[in-house]
Amino acid sequence: MRISLVWQVVLRRFTAIVALSAIAGCSPPEDMVAAEQPEGEILGLSRLEFEYRVREAAAEQGTSDDKVQLFLFVHGERPKLDAYLPSAIDSLRDAAADSHVDASYLLGHMYVVGDVIEKDLDKGIAWLTQAAESGHHHAAYLAGSAYGEIYTESKEAGRAGEAGTAFRQAEALWSKMIRDRSVPDELSFRAQRRLALLYIEKDPVDVRGWDFLFELAVQGYEPAVATLRRYQAVFETNDASQFEEIAPTVRRLDEFLLSLDPQE
């Protein structure tokens, strides 16, 4: 994008105001910002559009960080700035292609959940893996979730080979997170719970899943306790003969939850 002389002057002055305000720990004075808006090319632009132009120019001539910040600004001001979203996503792609960790994670997240762009688990996993290899723990967790989704879909569709591959990938990612002491406890617990559910969903059931859930519940991890309560409700409202193979687990579950609610 070619920037006119008027724009160049405005951008330099506006950027200086923002930078000085950031150093001082405050927002740019309203009257100073208003005073910088010239006649002509930017007449009629809203304040958000004006700020977008400033950030866009900075991203084009700046670093990958600037490109990520441009995307976050536009995404955070949806739907007001939806017209600029495709361009902001392109900037995010450029940053991810330069191996910017946060850009890779954000792009992967959007593909996996279908936010803004069309859902594509394979593309999402590729970007998340790139971020995870640089130490982004949330990217590793989400990549595991994407593989878990592929496993479930493939299993239900009878694609055993694809299901097996996805299962092993999810298992490897979450197992590594559980062992890695640098992963925050909350995220490690989430990974362990998801791995537990993956094992329980497996046919035949891998008993490590129940062990993982009980271990988390003993540590007071409430989502694990809630999961155990949901399983208990399933066991209680269905024919007991369906669960004969895991009868010891059902008894263990009842005894454990009773210990949490002794008054019952």
N, C-alpha and C positions, 0 to 999 in steps of 0.2 A: 504494500500500500504506500503510495507517495503522499507525503504530508506537506501541506502548503506552509508557507512562511508564517502565516497567522497561527496555524496549528502548532508549529514548532515553538513559537514564543509562548503560546498558552500552555503547552505541555510542560515546558521547562519551568515556568513560573508556578503552575499548579503542583507539579511534582515537588518543587522546593517547599511549597507551603505544607504539603502533606508530610514530607520528611521532617521538617522542623517541628511540626505538631506532634509527630510520633516520638521524637526525642524528648519533647516536653511532656509527653504522656497525656495529650489531650487531642480533641478533634479539631480540624481546621476551623478557624472562626468563620461563621456564616457570612459576615460582611466581606471578608477577604476573598472567599470563594466566589461570591456573587460578583465582586468587582473584577474578577479575572475573566468573566464571560464577555467576549467581544461581539461586535456586530458581525453580520455576514454569514460565514459558512456554518457556524454552530447555532445560529439564531433559531430558536424553536426546539432545541434539544432539551429533553428533560434532564434533571440532575443525574439520574441513574445512567442515562445514555451518554451524558458528558463524561461521567466517571468511567464508563466502559471504554470510551474512545481513548481516554488517558491510559488505562490499563492495557488496552490493545496495543498502543504504540510502544509501551514499555516492554510488553511481551515479545513484540516483533524484533526489538533491538536488544533485548535483555537475555536472561538466563532461563533455564528450565523451570526454576522456581517461579519466575514471573509468569510463565505459561500456566503453571498449576494454579497460581493465585488468580489468574484471569478466569479460568474455568470455575473455581470455587465461588468467585464473585457472581458470575452469571448464573450458576446453578442455585446459589443462595437467594437470588432475586427473581426466581421463577414465580409466576408466569410473566412478570413485567418485561423480562429480557429474553423471552423465548426466541425471538427473532435472531438473536446473536448466539444461540446455543450451538448450532452446528459448527460455527467458526471456533467457539471456545473448546468444543470437543476435539477439533482438529489440532488446536494448540496443545491439548492434553496428550493426544497421540504423539505429537512431536516430542514432547518431554519424555513420554514413556519409551519411545524409540531410542532416546538418548540414555536409557537405563535409569531414569529418575525413579527412585523407589516408590514415593507416594503417588506419582502419576501412574505407575504400573498397577499399584493397588487399586486406585480409584477407577481406572479403566476396567480392570478385571472385575471389580465389584459391580460395576454397571452392567457388564455382560452377563454375570451370573444371576443377578436379580431382575434384569430387564428394566433397569432404571434409565430412562431417556433414550437409550438405544435398544434395538431388538435383542432379546435374550439369546445368548449363544454360549453354552457351557464350555465348549472346547476352547473358544477364544478367551473366555474368562479365565479358565484354568491356565492357559499359556501366560497371560499377563500376571496372574497371581503367583505363579511359580517363579517368574522372574523376580518379583518383589520378595517372595519368601527366601529365595537364594541369597538375597542381600540382607537377610535377618528380620524381615517384616513378619512378626508373629501372627498378626491378624490375617495377613494374606495367606499364610500356611493354613490357618484354621478354616478360612473360607474356601480355599482350594479343596480341603478335605470334605467340606459340605457339598461342594459341586460334584466331587467324585461319588459321595454318598447318594446324591440324587440320581446320578447316572446308574449307579448300582441298582437302586430300587426300580427305576424305569426299565432297565435291561432285564432284570430278574422277572418282572411281571410280563414282559414281552417274550420271554423264553430265550433270550440271547445270553446263554450261559457263559460263553467266552468273554463277551464284553462286560458282563456282570462281574465275573471273577477278577478281571483286570482292574475295574473301578474299585472293587472291594479292597484289593491289595494296596492300591494307591492311597485310598482314604485311611486304611489301617496304618500304613507307613507314616503318613503325615501326622496323624493324631498321636501315634505312639511316640514319635520323636518329640512332640510338644510336651507330652507327659514326663518324659525323661529329662528334658532341657530345663535346668534350674533357672535360666535367664528369662523364661516365660513367666509372666505375672500369674499368681495363684488363680485368680478368677478365670483367666483364659485357659489355664491348664485344666482346671476343673470342668470347664465347658467342653474341652476336647475329650476328657476322660468320659464324661457323660455321653457324648455323641458316639464315641467308640463303643461304649457299653451297649447302646441301642443298636449299633451296627452288628455287634456279636449276637444280641438277642434276636435280631431280625433274620440272622443267618439260618439256613436249613441244612443240617440240624443246628439247633441252638448251641452256641459256644458259651459254656457256663461262666467263662471269664466276664461276660457281660454282667451277670448278676453280681459277681464278686466286686466289680468296679462300682456298680451302683451302691451296694451296701457300704463299701469303703468310703465313698463320698458322703453318704448319708450319715455315717458315724462321725464324720468330720463336721457335720452340721451344714452341709451344702444343700440348701433348701430345694433347688430344682431337682436334685436327685431324690429327695424325700417325696416331693410331689409326684415324680415319675413312679416311684414305688407304690404310692397310694392309688394311682391310676391303674396300675397292673392289678392291685388287690381288688379294685372294683370290677375289673374284667373277670377275674377268677371267681368272684362271689356271685356274679350275675349270669354265669354260664355253667353248663353241665360239667361237674367235677371230673367226669370220665375223660374229658378232652385234655386234661392236664395231668394225667396219671404219670407220664414220663418225667415230669418235673415236680412231683408231689413234695419231695424234700424242700425244694425251693419255695413252694407255696407255703409250707409250714414255717419255714425260716422267715419269710416275708411277714406272715401274720404275727409271729412272735416279736419280730423287730419293731413293727409298727405299734404293737401293744405296749412295748416297753417305752415308746414315746408318749403314749396316752394311757398311763396306768389306771386312770379313773374309769376307763371303759371296761 
